[in-house]
């Protein structure tokens, strides 16, 4: 099995640096997907995002809850960030999601897959009680992770409800149609094949 994916990011109007970031990290039997949104915008918002991405790359095979805790610890003393982590395990067709803050996730599947994030900010105060949700997925399912710079109206776009031939153009089109100019924007689209 493989993953057909693409991500698009854009900084908010007037900024040259985005505080958003993403990662797709392939391991032996799984793929870790992350979308991170550093609080605010610009270079200061990019700092906690960069720190979180470093933690994820260094420890990508660790359990999702542990990854969140490591990122939380690494981000102390920064503005903080919100995060969504998705792990796709191919041997068991299992998807696990954990999120802190307002990272959105939408799944197009014949199965009921409705993961949610808990309110909170990495690097600030105490983490919320972490909620890891696990589902079985089908080959062909589409996973969309996005920062709050994308309007939630995006999930109703008919382009999402068809097989993806070109995820790059789909992500770019959705970003152009639903991305806010007043915030950094990240959208990542992944279809299992």
C-alpha positions, 0 to 999 in steps of 0.5 A: 500500500502507498499514500498519494498525498500533497500539502500546500501552505501559505503565509498570511497576507503581509507576512513572508514566513508561515507559522504553519508546518506539516510532515509526512514521515514514512516508517516501516509499517506506518506513516505519521502525518502532522499539521502544526500551527504556531500561535500568531504569524510570522517568524515567531510563530514558526519557531514552535512549529519548527521545534515540534517538527524536529521532535516528530522527525526524531521520534516518529515511531513513538506512540502518538500520546508520547509525541504530543507530550514530547512536543509540549515539553519542547515548546515550553517558553515559546508562543506555543502551537496546536497540532494534529497527528495521524498515524496510518498503519498499513498492516492492520488498515488502522488510522489513529488520530490525536489533536490538541487545538484547532487543527481540523481533520476530515475523512472521506470513507465508507466507514464512519471516521470522525476524529476530533481534537481537544482544546489546548495549546502545546507548550502552555500550562497543562495539556488537556486529557489526550484523546487518541481515536482509532479507526479501521480505514479502507484503501482509497479513503481520503484524509484531509488535515488543515489549519484554522486558516482554511474555512471549514466550508471546505469539507463540503467541496465536491472535489473531495468526494472523488478519487484523487488523481492529482492531490497537488492541484486539489490541495492548491485549489482548496487553499485558493477557494477556502484559505483565509488571507488573515491567517497562515494556511496549511492543507494536507490531502492524503489518499491511501492506495 
